[in-house]
């Protein structure tokens, strides 16, 4: 293992261990915003949800589905851009390199 690999391993270990030792809680922006809204007097929401998922599992499933679809779109765009640049590099009659 190289010296750089040891430093990277140490950094990852510290990122995992330090929050556990300090008792840090992992919270998101939604939770922080909800707490702030509850503390604000006279706050009126602008919009109400059209449909609320019946359980947290279904909400989590929709979030995962949204992330997967987003990853597919980004992967497709990157692959298409890569192939487009590769085809520009090839001249007429050239064959692409084989892996």
N, C-alpha and C positions, 0 to 999 in steps of 0.2 A: 504494500500500500504506500502511496506517495504521501509526502508531507501535507500536500493540499487536501488529500482525502481525509486525513486525520483531523484537520481543522474543520472541514465541512461536517464530519461526524460529530465533533465536539459542539459545533454550533447548533446542529439539529437536536442533540441531546439536551442542550441548555434550553432551547425553545420548548421542549416538552417538559422538562423537570421543573424549571423556575415557576411557571404558573401553578403547578401542583403543590409546590412547597409554600407559596404565598397564599394559597387558598383562593386564587383568582377564579371568578365566575365568568364564564363566556356568555356575553349577552350581545344581542344584535341592536341595530339602529331602531328596529320596530319596537322593541321592548322599551328602549330609552325614550322614544317619542311618545309611546302610550303612557308612560309614567309622567312625563312632562304635561301631557294633555290633562291627566287626572288632577294634577296640582293646580292647573290654571282655572281660575273662577270665570264663569260666564262664557266658556268656550262652546261654540256651536259648530257641529260638523257641517261641511259643505255638501257632502255626498253620503248616501247610505248604500251599502252593497246591495246589488240586485239579487244575488244568491249567496248564501253562506254554506260552506260544506258542512255536512252533518257531523263529521268527526275530524280530529287532528290528523289521522292517518290518511284520509282522503285529501286533505289540504296538502299534506306532505307528498302524496303521490302526484298531484297536479304540479307542484313545484319541481319535482324530479323530472316529470315529463317535459316541462318547459325548459329545464336545463339541458335535457337530452336533445330536444329539437334545436335549441340554440347551438349546441356543440356540433350537430349535423350541418347546420347552415354555415357555421364558421369553417368547419373542416372542408366542406364542399368549395367554399370560396377560396380557401388557401390552395386546395388541390387544383382548382381550375386556373388560378393565377400561376401556379408552378408549371403546369403543363403548357400554358400559353407562352410563358417565357422560354421554356425548353423547346417548343416548336419553332420559335423565332430564331433560336440559336442553330437549329438544324438547317442545312441548305438542301436544295433539291437533290435527291438521289442519296443523301446520307441516311444511314440507318442508326437508330438510337442505340446507345450502349446497353448491353445486357447485364443484368445483375448476377 
